[in-house]
Amino acid sequence: MENEPPIDPASLPIFKKGEEIYQVVKQICQLIPEDNEILQNVKTNILHDAALLMVKVAGASKAEIYDLKMEAATIIRKAAKDLMVYNHTLRMFGFKEVGYYSIVRDLIEEYRLLFIQWIANFDHWNYAIDRWGLFNPPGVGPFDKDPDEDIPWDIDEEE
């Protein structure tokens, strides 16, 4: 794997779908009335969550360790799930154009399918034990012995 060129996150289908979602969300958010303070706060949250769909994919693409990739994936999942339900919040606070939000929900479903494929390609063997127990690969627990503990890191100490 050392000889492989780094992957450009922007070339990944999941990143491209995240970008599409962000652009659609941005267009819908432009319809939110400037004088509605509550909807403006919701708008900020929606745009933030939509941006995370790209930002965290880019970060995970550069990370090598499994637990870092899974941590990013968890944040992406939460942002996507939040994006799925913002239509209720928008409706509750009187956003008249909430019907357009069904486009976002459809795109999130497409994103979810790409997400499943994306995380299936994470390298389970390139990991550091997550002592919190959340992001260990299958078969690794938070109390397992770290196999790297037996590796002498400072060769000068051995002499």
ChimeraX attribute file (.defattr): number of C-alpha atoms within 10 A of each C-alpha:
attribute: neighborCount
match mode: 1-to-1
recipient: residues
	/A:1	5
	/A:2	5
	/A:3	5
	/A:4	6
	/A:5	7
	/A:6	10
	/A:7	11
	/A:8	11
	/A:9	19
	/A:10	16
	/A:11	9
	/A:12	16
	/A:13	14
	/A:14	23
	/A:15	22
	/A:16	16
	/A:17	21
	/A:18	25
	/A:19	19
	/A:20	17
	/A:21	25
	/A:22	22
	/A:23	16
	/A:24	17
	/A:25	22
	/A:26	16
	/A:27	12
	/A:28	18
	/A:29	19
	/A:30	10
	/A:31	13
	/A:32	20
	/A:33	13
	/A:34	10
	/A:35	8
	/A:36	12
	/A:37	11
	/A:38	13
	/A:39	21
	/A:40	15
	/A:41	10
	/A:42	17
	/A:43	21
	/A:44	12
	/A:45	16
	/A:46	20
	/A:47	17
	/A:48	14
	/A:49	22
	/A:50	27
	/A:51	20
	/A:52	21
	/A:53	29
	/A:54	22
	/A:55	18
	/A:56	20
	/A:57	24
	/A:58	18
	/A:59	15
	/A:60	21
	/A:61	19
	/A:62	15
	/A:63	13
	/A:64	14
	/A:65	17
	/A:66	22
	/A:67	23
	/A:68	20
	/A:69	22
	/A:70	18
	/A:71	15
	/A:72	20
	/A:73	21
	/A:74	14
	/A:75	16
	/A:76	23
	/A:77	16
	/A:78	14
	/A:79	19
	/A:80	22
	/A:81	16
	/A:82	15
	/A:83	22
	/A:84	18
	/A:85	12
	/A:86	19
	/A:87	20
	/A:88	13
	/A:89	13
	/A:90	20
	/A:91	14
	/A:92	11
	/A:93	13
	/A:94	14
	/A:95	17
	/A:96	12
	/A:97	14
	/A:98	18
	/A:99	12
	/A:100	14
	/A:101	20
	/A:102	12
	/A:103	13
	/A:104	22
	/A:105	19
	/A:106	13
	/A:107	16
	/A:108	22
	/A:109	14
	/A:110	14
	/A:111	22
	/A:112	18
	/A:113	11
	/A:114	17
	/A:115	21
	/A:116	12
	/A:117	12
	/A:118	15
	/A:119	14
	/A:120	10
	/A:121	8
	/A:122	18
	/A:123	13
	/A:124	15
	/A:125	10
	/A:126	12
	/A:127	17
	/A:128	17
	/A:129	22
	/A:130	18
	/A:131	12
	/A:132	10
	/A:133	13
	/A:134	13
	/A:135	21
	/A:136	20
	/A:137	20
	/A:138	8
	/A:139	7
	/A:140	17
	/A:141	16
	/A:142	14
	/A:143	11
	/A:144	11
	/A:145	11
	/A:146	11
	/A:147	9
	/A:148	9
	/A:149	8
	/A:150	8
	/A:151	8
	/A:152	10
	/A:153	10
	/A:154	8
	/A:155	8
	/A:156	7
	/A:157	7
	/A:158	7
	/A:159	5
